[in-house]
Amino acid sequence: PRRLTSLLHVASQLCSQDTLKLVLLRGASPDILDTYGWAPLHLAAWNGNADVMRILVDGGADIELRKIWNQPPLFDRYRTEHSGTTPLHQAASRGHLPAVELLLAAGAD
């Protein structure tokens, strides 16, 4: 299936800090999920981009938001490894220490 995403997701993926700030300032929800259950903060944590993560956290992103698996049954075999992870899980699993430190300092558990 095609991945439907938001401008915040694209800006997080591309590390476009100015775009992130502008879109958040215009009222976009930092916790919007794409069709794979990823929020912009999940993408930034996965990529280890602490600067983007800081903008999202300062913009009100939920640091405890868990990915929600919302794919068709065909993809169920991947459900256990991709569902329920938080941004902290994502950053830690990829060895992104600055991202982990940022999330812990922000109160992630």
MOPAC internal coordinates of N, CA, C and O (Angstrom, degrees):
PM7 1SCF
backbone

  N    0.0000 0     0.00 0     0.00 0    0    0    0
  C    1.4470 1     0.00 0     0.00 0    1    0    0
  C    1.5285 1   111.03 1     0.00 0    2    1    0
  O    1.2310 1   120.86 1   -26.20 1    3    2    1
  N    1.3138 1   115.96 1   153.80 1    3    2    1
  C    1.4687 1   120.64 1   177.62 1    5    3    2
  C    1.5196 1   109.58 1   -72.37 1    6    5    3
  O    1.2310 1   121.58 1   -32.32 1    7    6    5
  N    1.3104 1   114.59 1   147.68 1    7    6    5
  C    1.4565 1   120.58 1   177.64 1    9    7    6
  C    1.5263 1   108.35 1   -92.05 1   10    9    7
  O    1.2310 1   120.75 1   -62.87 1   11   10    9
  N    1.3267 1   116.17 1   117.13 1   11   10    9
  C    1.4537 1   120.99 1   175.38 1   13   11   10
  C    1.5167 1   107.77 1   -94.50 1   14   13   11
  O    1.2310 1   120.82 1   -46.30 1   15   14   13
  N    1.3032 1   116.04 1   133.70 1   15   14   13
  C    1.4479 1   120.62 1  -171.98 1   17   15   14
  C    1.5261 1   110.17 1  -142.40 1   18   17   15
  O    1.2310 1   120.69 1    -6.38 1   19   18   17
  N    1.3208 1   116.28 1   173.62 1   19   18   17
  C    1.4633 1   121.54 1   179.91 1   21   19   18
  C    1.5289 1   110.12 1  -112.06 1   22   21   19
  O    1.2310 1   121.26 1    -9.28 1   23   22   21
  N    1.3207 1   115.19 1   170.72 1   23   22   21
  C    1.4580 1   119.92 1   176.26 1   25   23   22
  C    1.5312 1   110.87 1   -62.23 1   26   25   23
  O    1.2310 1   120.21 1   146.21 1   27   26   25
  N    1.3328 1   117.21 1   -33.79 1   27   26   25
  C    1.4681 1   119.71 1   176.67 1   29   27   26
  C    1.5250 1   111.32 1   -63.05 1   30   29   27
  O    1.2310 1   120.29 1   140.99 1   31   30   29
  N    1.3200 1   117.05 1   -39.01 1   31   30   29
  C    1.4641 1   120.55 1   177.63 1   33   31   30
  C    1.5292 1   110.48 1   -63.01 1   34   33   31
  O    1.2310 1   121.04 1   134.12 1   35   34   33
  N    1.3151 1   115.62 1   -45.88 1   35   34   33
  C    1.4687 1   120.05 1  -179.22 1   37   35   34
  C    1.5237 1   110.30 1   -63.43 1   38   37   35
  O    1.2310 1   120.25 1   134.28 1   39   38   37
  N    1.3248 1   117.12 1   -45.72 1   39   38   37
  C    1.4633 1   120.91 1   179.85 1   41   39   38
  C    1.5275 1   111.32 1   -63.46 1   42   41   39
  O    1.2310 1   120.15 1   142.97 1   43   42   41
  N    1.3333 1   117.32 1   -37.03 1   43   42   41
  C    1.4702 1   120.84 1   177.51 1   45   43   42
  C    1.5198 1   110.69 1   -66.24 1   46   45   43
  O    1.2310 1   120.86 1   136.71 1   47   46   45
  N    1.3077 1   115.96 1   -43.29 1   47   46   45
  C    1.4635 1   121.29 1  -179.82 1   49   47   46
  C    1.5253 1   111.23 1   -64.79 1   50   49   47
  O    1.2310 1   120.53 1   141.19 1   51   50   49
  N    1.3305 1   116.60 1   -38.81 1   51   50   49
  C    1.4641 1   121.32 1  -176.68 1   53   51   50
  C    1.5292 1   112.97 1   -92.14 1   54   53   51
  O    1.2310 1   120.47 1  -178.16 1   55   54   53
  N    1.3293 1   116.71 1     1.84 1   55   54   53
  C    1.4767 1   122.77 1   179.40 1   57   55   54
  C    1.5233 1   111.62 1    59.41 1   58   57   55
  O    1.2310 1   120.32 1  -141.85 1   59   58   57
  N    1.3018 1   117.00 1    38.15 1   59   58   57
  C    1.4622 1   122.11 1  -179.78 1   61   59   58
  C    1.5285 1   109.32 1   -89.70 1   62   61   59
  O    1.2310 1   121.25 1   -92.00 1   63   62   61
  N    1.3282 1   115.21 1    88.00 1   63   62   61
  C    1.4573 1   120.56 1  -174.46 1   65   63   62
  C    1.5251 1   112.89 1   -64.04 1   66   65   63
  O    1.2310 1   119.87 1   139.03 1   67   66   65
  N    1.3163 1   117.84 1   -40.97 1   67   66   65
  C    1.4684 1   120.36 1   179.72 1   69   67   66
  C    1.5260 1   111.30 1   -63.06 1   70   69   67
  O    1.2310 1   120.53 1   138.59 1   71   70   69
  N    1.3234 1   116.58 1   -41.41 1   71   70   69
  C    1.4657 1   120.37 1   178.49 1   73   71   70
  C    1.5170 1   110.42 1   -64.71 1   74   73   71
  O    1.2310 1   120.27 1   136.50 1   75   74   73
  N    1.3310 1   117.09 1   -43.50 1   75   74   73
  C    1.4670 1   120.70 1   178.24 1   77   75   74
  C    1.5198 1   110.84 1   -56.96 1   78   77   75
  O    1.2310 1   120.80 1   130.50 1   79   78   77
  N    1.3191 1   116.07 1   -49.50 1   79   78   77
  C    1.4654 1   120.25 1  -178.47 1   81   79   78
  C    1.5253 1   111.09 1   -60.14 1   82   81   79
  O    1.2310 1   120.43 1   136.32 1   83   82   81
  N    1.3171 1   116.78 1   -43.68 1   83   82   81
  C    1.4603 1   121.28 1  -179.02 1   85   83   82
  C    1.5261 1   111.67 1   -64.37 1   86   85   83
  O    1.2310 1   120.38 1   133.68 1   87   86   85
  N    1.3168 1   116.88 1   -46.32 1   87   86   85
  C    1.4667 1   120.79 1  -177.66 1   89   87   86
  C    1.5301 1   110.38 1   -66.45 1   90   89   87
  O    1.2310 1   120.29 1   139.98 1   91   90   89
  N    1.3223 1   117.06 1   -40.02 1   91   90   89
  C    1.4670 1   120.05 1   176.89 1   93   91   90
  C    1.5278 1   110.63 1   -65.80 1   94   93   91
  O    1.2310 1   120.51 1   138.96 1   95   94   93
  N    1.3158 1   116.63 1   -41.04 1   95   94   93
  C    1.4618 1   121.40 1   178.54 1   97   95   94
  C    1.5293 1   111.29 1   -61.16 1   98   97   95
  O    1.2310 1   120.61 1   147.31 1   99   98   97
  N    1.3180 1   116.44 1   -32.69 1   99   98   97
  C    1.4691 1   121.89 1   179.23 1  101   99   98
  C    1.5273 1   112.51 1   -81.26 1  102  101   99
  O    1.2310 1   119.99 1  -177.42 1  103  102  101
  N    1.3457 1   117.62 1     2.58 1  103  102  101
  C    1.4556 1   120.73 1   172.10 1  105  103  102
  C    1.5127 1   117.32 1   101.18 1  106  105  103
  O    1.2310 1   119.50 1  -170.53 1  107  106  105
  N    1.3143 1   118.57 1     9.47 1  107  106  105
  C    1.4702 1   120.20 1   178.81 1  109  107  106
  C    1.5267 1   110.21 1   -66.65 1  110  109  107
  O    1.2310 1   120.53 1   -36.27 1  111  110  109
  N    1.3075 1   116.60 1   143.73 1  111  110  109
  C    1.4644 1   121.23 1   177.47 1  113  111  110
  C    1.5217 1   109.55 1   -76.90 1  114  113  111
  O    1.2310 1   119.83 1   -56.36 1  115  114  113
  N    1.3420 1   117.94 1   123.64 1  115  114  113
  C    1.4577 1   119.95 1   178.87 1  117  115  114
  C    1.5314 1   112.69 1   -70.95 1  118  117  115
  O    1.2310 1   120.39 1   170.53 1  119  118  117
  N    1.3284 1   116.86 1    -9.47 1  119  118  117
  C    1.4642 1   120.80 1  -177.08 1  121  119  118
  C    1.5235 1   113.60 1  -104.78 1  122  121  119
  O    1.2310 1   119.84 1  -166.11 1  123  122  121
  N    1.3186 1   117.91 1    13.89 1  123  122  121
  C    1.4603 1   120.91 1   178.80 1  125  123  122
  C    1.5366 1   109.35 1   -62.75 1  126  125  123
  O    1.2310 1   120.97 1   -42.65 1  127  126  125
  N    1.3231 1   115.75 1   137.35 1  127  126  125
  C    1.4664 1   121.02 1  -179.82 1  129  127  126
  C    1.5226 1   110.14 1  -102.46 1  130  129  127
  O    1.2310 1   121.16 1   -36.44 1  131  130  129
  N    1.3313 1   115.38 1   143.56 1  131  130  129
  C    1.4626 1   119.08 1   173.96 1  133  131  130
  C    1.5243 1   108.57 1   -86.55 1  134  133  131
  O    1.2310 1   120.25 1     4.49 1  135  134  133
  N    1.3145 1   117.12 1  -175.51 1  135  134  133
  C    1.4639 1   120.08 1  -176.61 1  137  135  134
  C    1.5211 1   113.38 1   -67.74 1  138  137  135
  O    1.2310 1   120.02 1   166.98 1  139  138  137
  N    1.3238 1   117.57 1   -13.02 1  139  138  137
  C    1.4595 1   120.60 1   176.68 1  141  139  138
  C    1.5209 1   111.89 1  -100.03 1  142  141  139
  O    1.2310 1   120.24 1  -173.19 1  143  142  141
  N    1.3329 1   117.16 1     6.81 1  143  142  141
  C    1.4521 1   121.13 1   177.22 1  145  143  142
  C    1.5193 1   114.93 1    82.55 1  146  145  143
  O    1.2310 1   120.04 1  -166.80 1  147  146  145
  N    1.3221 1   117.54 1    13.20 1  147  146  145
  C    1.4631 1   121.92 1   179.74 1  149  147  146
  C    1.5210 1   109.94 1   -93.49 1  150  149  147
  O    1.2310 1   120.81 1   -44.42 1  151  150  149
  N    1.3317 1   116.06 1   135.58 1  151  150  149
  C    1.4638 1   122.29 1   169.71 1  153  151  150
  C    1.5293 1   107.25 1   -93.90 1  154  153  151
  O    1.2310 1   119.52 1   -17.85 1  155  154  153
  N    1.3192 1   118.52 1   162.15 1  155  154  153
  C    1.4639 1   119.98 1   177.13 1  157  155  154
  C    1.5312 1   113.01 1   -54.11 1  158  157  155
  O    1.2310 1   120.23 1   143.74 1  159  158  157
  N    1.3378 1   117.17 1   -36.26 1  159  158  157
  C    1.4652 1   119.89 1   179.17 1  161  159  158
  C    1.5283 1   111.52 1   -65.59 1  162  161  159
  O    1.2310 1   119.84 1   145.28 1  163  162  161
  N    1.3312 1   117.92 1   -34.72 1  163  162  161
  C    1.4682 1   120.48 1   175.34 1  165  163  162
  C    1.5298 1   110.33 1   -60.97 1  166  165  163
  O    1.2310 1   120.63 1   135.87 1  167  166  165
  N    1.3246 1   116.41 1   -44.13 1  167  166  165
  C    1.4680 1   120.16 1  -179.90 1  169  167  166
  C    1.5231 1   111.27 1   -63.38 1  170  169  167
  O    1.2310 1   120.74 1   134.66 1  171  170  169
  N    1.3294 1   116.19 1   -45.34 1  171  170  169
  C    1.4654 1   119.83 1  -179.92 1  173  171  170
  C    1.5270 1   110.74 1   -63.68 1  174  173  171
  O    1.2310 1   120.16 1   140.22 1  175  174  173
  N    1.3324 1   117.30 1   -39.78 1  175  174  173
  C    1.4696 1   120.87 1   178.60 1  177  175  174
  C    1.5263 1   110.74 1   -66.63 1  178  177  175
  O    1.2310 1   120.42 1   137.46 1  179  178  177
  N    1.3197 1   116.79 1   -42.54 1  179  178  177
  C    1.4670 1   121.65 1   178.96 1  181  179  178
  C    1.5276 1   110.79 1   -58.86 1  182  181  179
  O    1.2310 1   121.21 1   140.85 1  183  182  181
  N    1.3360 1   115.29 1   -39.15 1  183  182  181
  C    1.4639 1   120.60 1  -179.66 1  185  183  182
  C    1.5237 1   113.15 1   -87.16 1  186  185  183
  O    1.2310 1   120.32 1   173.04 1  187  186  185
  N    1.3273 1   117.00 1    -6.96 1  187  186  185
  C    1.4595 1   120.76 1   177.72 1  189  187  186
  C    1.5114 1   114.30 1    71.88 1  190  189  187
  O    1.2310 1   120.19 1  -152.38 1  191  190  189
  N    1.3205 1   117.24 1    27.62 1  191  190  189
  C    1.4594 1   120.14 1  -178.29 1  193  191  190
  C    1.5237 1   110.36 1   -93.80 1  194  193  191
  O    1.2310 1   121.27 1   -89.21 1  195  194  193
  N    1.3348 1   115.18 1    90.79 1  195  194  193
  C    1.4597 1   121.27 1  -176.39 1  197  195  194
  C    1.5282 1   112.18 1   -64.49 1  198  197  195
  O    1.2310 1   119.63 1   147.64 1  199  198  197
  N    1.3268 1   118.30 1   -32.36 1  199  198  197
  C    1.4654 1   120.35 1   179.50 1  201  199  198
  C    1.5307 1   111.04 1   -64.80 1  202  201  199
  O    1.2310 1   120.61 1   135.86 1  203  202  201
  N    1.3093 1   116.43 1   -44.14 1  203  202  201
  C    1.4648 1   121.12 1   177.19 1  205  203  202
  C    1.5246 1   109.69 1   -66.19 1  206  205  203
  O    1.2310 1   120.63 1   139.18 1  207  206  205
  N    1.3212 1   116.40 1   -40.82 1  207  206  205
  C    1.4619 1   120.46 1   178.88 1  209  207  206
  C    1.5209 1   110.81 1   -60.45 1  210  209  207
  O    1.2310 1   120.03 1   138.02 1  211  210  209
  N    1.3202 1   117.54 1   -41.98 1  211  210  209
  C    1.4701 1   121.62 1   179.98 1  213  211  210
  C    1.5295 1   110.15 1   -60.61 1  214  213  211
  O    1.2310 1   120.10 1   136.80 1  215  214  213
  N    1.3172 1   117.41 1   -43.20 1  215  214  213
  C    1.4668 1   120.82 1   178.83 1  217  215  214
  C    1.5281 1   110.24 1   -61.59 1  218  217  215
  O    1.2310 1   120.45 1   135.87 1  219  218  217
  N    1.3272 1   116.74 1   -44.13 1  219  218  217
  C    1.4641 1   120.86 1  -179.46 1  221  219  218
  C    1.5233 1   111.65 1   -66.53 1  222  221  219
  O    1.2310 1   120.25 1   136.47 1  223  222  221
  N    1.3276 1   117.13 1   -43.53 1  223  222  221
  C    1.4690 1   120.99 1   179.07 1  225  223  222
  C    1.5296 1   109.47 1   -63.88 1  226  225  223
  O    1.2310 1   120.46 1   133.99 1  227  226  225
  N    1.3238 1   116.73 1   -46.01 1  227  226  225
  C    1.4676 1   120.33 1   177.50 1  229  227  226
  C    1.5273 1   111.50 1   -62.79 1  230  229  227
  O    1.2310 1   120.49 1   153.24 1  231  230  229
  N    1.3289 1   116.66 1   -26.76 1  231  230  229
  C    1.4616 1   122.17 1   178.45 1  233  231  230
  C    1.5180 1   113.67 1   -85.04 1  234  233  231
  O    1.2310 1   120.44 1  -175.19 1  235  234  233
  N    1.3429 1   116.77 1     4.81 1  235  234  233
  C    1.4585 1   120.69 1   175.23 1  237  235  234
  C    1.5093 1   116.32 1    99.42 1  238  237  235
  O    1.2310 1   119.52 1  -168.96 1  239  238  237
  N    1.3250 1   118.53 1    11.04 1  239  238  237
  C    1.4700 1   120.36 1   179.44 1  241  239  238
  C    1.5264 1   110.38 1   -61.71 1  242  241  239
  O    1.2310 1   120.85 1   -39.99 1  243  242  241
  N    1.3061 1   115.98 1   140.01 1  243  242  241
  C    1.4645 1   123.12 1   178.37 1  245  243  242
  C    1.5235 1   108.83 1   -77.77 1  246  245  243
  O    1.2310 1   120.32 1   -69.18 1  247  246  245
  N    1.3371 1   117.00 1   110.82 1  247  246  245
  C    1.4669 1   120.59 1  -176.88 1  249  247  246
  C    1.5180 1   112.64 1   -72.92 1  250  249  247
  O    1.2310 1   120.08 1   167.68 1  251  250  249
  N    1.3249 1   117.45 1   -12.32 1  251  250  249
  C    1.4655 1   121.23 1   178.66 1  253  251  250
  C    1.5315 1   112.41 1  -104.01 1  254  253  251
  O    1.2310 1   120.27 1  -174.28 1  255  254  253
  N    1.3192 1   117.09 1     5.72 1  255  254  253
  C    1.4632 1   121.20 1  -178.13 1  257  255  254
  C    1.5261 1   110.56 1   -61.25 1  258  257  255
  O    1.2310 1   121.09 1   -53.08 1  259  258  257
  N    1.3143 1   115.52 1   126.92 1  259  258  257
  C    1.4642 1   120.62 1  -179.74 1  261  259  258
  C    1.5215 1   109.99 1   -96.48 1  262  261  259
  O    1.2310 1   121.96 1   -37.36 1  263  262  261
  N    1.3341 1   113.86 1   142.64 1  263  262  261
  C    1.4617 1   118.46 1   175.30 1  265  263  262
  C    1.5207 1   108.97 1   -63.67 1  266  265  263
  O    1.2310 1   121.03 1   -38.90 1  267  266  265
  N    1.3017 1   115.63 1   141.10 1  267  266  265
  C    1.4627 1   121.33 1   179.16 1  269  267  266
  C    1.5194 1   108.03 1  -112.31 1  270  269  267
  O    1.2310 1   121.01 1   -59.08 1  271  270  269
  N    1.3041 1   115.67 1   120.92 1  271  270  269
  C    1.4588 1   120.56 1   179.23 1  273  271  270
  C    1.5100 1   108.50 1   -76.69 1  274  273  271
  O    1.2310 1   120.37 1   -64.35 1  275  274  273
  N    1.3148 1   116.90 1   115.65 1  275  274  273
  C    1.4664 1   120.02 1  -178.66 1  277  275  274
  C    1.5231 1   110.86 1  -133.37 1  278  277  275
  O    1.2310 1   121.42 1  -134.23 1  279  278  277
  N    1.3071 1   114.89 1    45.77 1  279  278  277
  C    1.4570 1   120.68 1   179.98 1  281  279  278
  C    1.5284 1   110.42 1  -103.27 1  282  281  279
  O    1.2310 1   120.23 1   -18.52 1  283  282  281
  N    1.3179 1   117.17 1   161.48 1  283  282  281
  C    1.4636 1   121.03 1   179.17 1  285  283  282
  C    1.5321 1   111.27 1   -62.90 1  286  285  283
  O    1.2310 1   120.10 1   -21.29 1  287  286  285
  N    1.3334 1   117.41 1   158.71 1  287  286  285
  C    1.4605 1   121.85 1  -179.16 1  289  287  286
  C    1.5257 1   114.25 1   -52.89 1  290  289  287
  O    1.2310 1   119.90 1   152.95 1  291  290  289
  N    1.3142 1   117.80 1   -27.05 1  291  290  289
  C    1.4590 1   121.45 1   178.90 1  293  291  290
  C    1.5295 1   111.27 1   -54.34 1  294  293  291
  O    1.2310 1   120.24 1   149.95 1  295  294  293
  N    1.3273 1   117.14 1   -30.05 1  295  294  293
  C    1.4543 1   121.98 1  -175.75 1  297  295  294
  C    1.5293 1   112.98 1  -100.51 1  298  297  295
  O    1.2310 1   119.34 1  -168.74 1  299  298  297
  N    1.3269 1   118.87 1    11.26 1  299  298  297
  C    1.4608 1   122.18 1  -175.30 1  301  299  298
  C    1.5230 1   113.98 1   -58.52 1  302  301  299
  O    1.2310 1   119.04 1   152.44 1  303  302  301
  N    1.3126 1   119.45 1   -27.56 1  303  302  301
  C    1.4696 1   120.14 1  -178.04 1  305  303  302
  C    1.5223 1   111.54 1   -62.85 1  306  305  303
  O    1.2310 1   120.00 1   159.75 1  307  306  305
  N    1.3207 1   117.60 1   -20.25 1  307  306  305
  C    1.4647 1   121.50 1   179.05 1  309  307  306
  C    1.5291 1   112.67 1   -94.34 1  310  309  307
  O    1.2310 1   120.44 1   175.72 1  311  310  309
  N    1.3196 1   116.76 1    -4.28 1  311  310  309
  C    1.4639 1   121.30 1  -174.91 1  313  311  310
  C    1.5260 1   112.41 1   -55.82 1  314  313  311
  O    1.2310 1   119.06 1   132.56 1  315  314  313
  N    1.3132 1   119.40 1   -47.44 1  315  314  313
  C    1.4619 1   120.83 1  -173.71 1  317  315  314
  C    1.5153 1   113.07 1   -66.39 1  318  317  315
  O    1.2310 1   119.33 1   148.00 1  319  318  317
  N    1.3145 1   118.88 1   -32.00 1  319  318  317
  C    1.4597 1   119.04 1  -178.79 1  321  319  318
  C    1.5205 1   112.95 1   -87.58 1  322  321  319
  O    1.2310 1   119.49 1   169.65 1  323  322  321
  N    1.3004 1   118.57 1   -10.35 1  323  322  321
  C    1.4581 1   120.12 1  -176.18 1  325  323  322
  C    1.5224 1   114.46 1  -120.82 1  326  325  323
  O    1.2310 1   119.01 1   169.59 1  327  326  325
  N    1.3027 1   119.49 1   -10.41 1  327  326  325
  C    1.4508 1   120.73 1  -176.33 1  329  327  326
  C    1.5180 1   110.82 1   -99.70 1  330  329  327
  O    1.2310 1   120.99 1   -40.55 1  331  330  329
  N    1.3162 1   115.71 1   139.45 1  331  330  329
  C    1.4533 1   120.94 1   174.04 1  333  331  330
  C    1.5151 1   115.91 1    86.30 1  334  333  331
  O    1.2310 1   119.73 1  -176.24 1  335  334  333
  N    1.3227 1   118.13 1     3.76 1  335  334  333
  C    1.4600 1   119.00 1  -179.48 1  337  335  334
  C    1.5263 1   110.25 1   -82.57 1  338  337  335
  O    1.2310 1   121.53 1   -32.98 1  339  338  337
  N    1.3268 1   114.67 1   147.02 1  339  338  337
  C    1.4607 1   121.43 1   177.99 1  341  339  338
  C    1.5274 1   108.83 1  -100.62 1  342  341  339
  O    1.2310 1   120.11 1   -10.23 1  343  342  341
  N    1.3240 1   117.40 1   169.77 1  343  342  341
  C    1.4643 1   119.04 1   174.60 1  345  343  342
  C    1.5339 1   112.47 1   -56.73 1  346  345  343
  O    1.2310 1   120.06 1   144.34 1  347  346  345
  N    1.3326 1   117.48 1   -35.66 1  347  346  345
  C    1.4655 1   120.23 1   177.93 1  349  347  346
  C    1.5273 1   110.89 1   -62.80 1  350  349  347
  O    1.2310 1   120.20 1   136.55 1  351  350  349
  N    1.3276 1   117.22 1   -43.45 1  351  350  349
  C    1.4699 1   120.80 1   176.20 1  353  351  350
  C    1.5270 1   110.39 1   -57.94 1  354  353  351
  O    1.2310 1   121.17 1   135.51 1  355  354  353
  N    1.3326 1   115.36 1   -44.49 1  355  354  353
  C    1.4622 1   120.15 1  -176.86 1  357  355  354
  C    1.5219 1   111.27 1   -62.91 1  358  357  355
  O    1.2310 1   120.70 1   131.33 1  359  358  357
  N    1.3276 1   116.27 1   -48.67 1  359  358  357
  C    1.4642 1   120.49 1  -178.22 1  361  359  358
  C    1.5281 1   111.15 1   -64.77 1  362  361  359
  O    1.2310 1   120.44 1   136.21 1  363  362  361
  N    1.3282 1   116.75 1   -43.79 1  363  362  361
  C    1.4672 1   120.58 1  -178.12 1  365  363  362
  C    1.5233 1   111.46 1   -66.45 1  366  365  363
  O    1.2310 1   120.27 1   139.58 1  367  366  365
  N    1.3302 1   117.09 1   -40.42 1  367  366  365
  C    1.4664 1   119.75 1  -177.83 1  369  367  366
  C    1.5188 1   112.13 1   -65.87 1  370  369  367
  O    1.2310 1   120.57 1   158.09 1  371  370  369
  N    1.3236 1   116.51 1   -21.91 1  371  370  369
  C    1.4662 1   120.67 1  -179.60 1  373  371  370
  C    1.5310 1   112.13 1  -102.20 1  374  373  371
  O    1.2310 1   120.36 1  -178.00 1  375  374  373
  N    1.3429 1   116.91 1     2.00 1  375  374  373
  C    1.4592 1   120.70 1   176.35 1  377  375  374
  C    1.5181 1   114.72 1    73.41 1  378  377  375
  O    1.2310 1   120.11 1  -151.54 1  379  378  377
  N    1.3229 1   117.39 1    28.46 1  379  378  377
  C    1.4641 1   121.60 1  -178.35 1  381  379  378
  C    1.5298 1   109.62 1   -91.96 1  382  381  379
  O    1.2310 1   120.42 1   -96.76 1  383  382  381
  N    1.3336 1   116.81 1    83.24 1  383  382  381
  C    1.4555 1   122.33 1  -174.11 1  385  383  382
  C    1.5333 1   113.56 1   -58.25 1  386  385  383
  O    1.2310 1   118.42 1   132.36 1  387  386  385
  N    1.3433 1   120.62 1   -47.64 1  387  386  385
  C    1.4726 1   118.44 1   178.82 1  389  387  386
  C    1.5347 1   112.55 1   -58.56 1  390  389  387
  O    1.2310 1   120.12 1   143.51 1  391  390  389
  N    1.3118 1   117.37 1   -36.49 1  391  390  389
  C    1.4628 1   121.11 1   178.40 1  393  391  390
  C    1.5270 1   110.50 1   -67.94 1  394  393  391
  O    1.2310 1   120.49 1   138.03 1  395  394  393
  N    1.3284 1   116.66 1   -41.97 1  395  394  393
  C    1.4668 1   121.28 1   177.30 1  397  395  394
  C    1.5251 1   109.78 1   -61.55 1  398  397  395
  O    1.2310 1   120.48 1   133.49 1  399  398  397
  N    1.3189 1   116.69 1   -46.51 1  399  398  397
  C    1.4648 1   120.91 1  -179.52 1  401  399  398
  C    1.5294 1   111.27 1   -61.11 1  402  401  399
  O    1.2310 1   120.31 1   138.60 1  403  402  401
  N    1.3232 1   117.00 1   -41.40 1  403  402  401
  C    1.4633 1   120.87 1   178.34 1  405  403  402
  C    1.5225 1   110.49 1   -60.37 1  406  405  403
  O    1.2310 1   120.31 1   133.03 1  407  406  405
  N    1.3185 1   117.01 1   -46.97 1  407  406  405
  C    1.4623 1   120.77 1  -178.62 1  409  407  406
  C    1.5216 1   111.82 1   -65.89 1  410  409  407
  O    1.2310 1   120.04 1   139.06 1  411  410  409
  N    1.3217 1   117.53 1   -40.94 1  411  410  409
  C    1.4648 1   120.27 1   178.00 1  413  411  410
  C    1.5250 1   110.70 1   -64.45 1  414  413  411
  O    1.2310 1   120.22 1   138.41 1  415  414  413
  N    1.3222 1   117.18 1   -41.59 1  415  414  413
  C    1.4655 1   120.94 1   178.23 1  417  415  414
  C    1.5281 1   111.42 1   -64.30 1  418  417  415
  O    1.2310 1   120.64 1   150.76 1  419  418  417
  N    1.3408 1   116.37 1   -29.24 1  419  418  417
  C    1.4656 1   121.13 1   178.99 1  421  419  418
  C    1.5258 1   111.98 1   -83.00 1  422  421  419
  O    1.2310 1   120.12 1   177.01 1  423  422  421
  N    1.3440 1   117.37 1    -2.99 1  423  422  421
  C    1.4568 1   120.85 1   176.38 1  425  423  422
  C    1.5080 1   116.16 1   103.45 1  426  425  423
  O    1.2310 1   119.83 1  -170.16 1  427  426  425
  N    1.3253 1   117.92 1     9.84 1  427  426  425
  C    1.4733 1   119.73 1   178.56 1  429  427  426
  C    1.5190 1   109.57 1   -64.28 1  430  429  427
  O    1.2310 1   121.57 1   -32.77 1  431  430  429
  N    1.3208 1   114.60 1   147.23 1  431  430  429
  C    1.4619 1   119.83 1  -177.35 1  433  431  430
  C    1.5128 1   109.94 1  -121.66 1  434  433  431
  O    1.2310 1   120.10 1   180.00 1  435  434  433

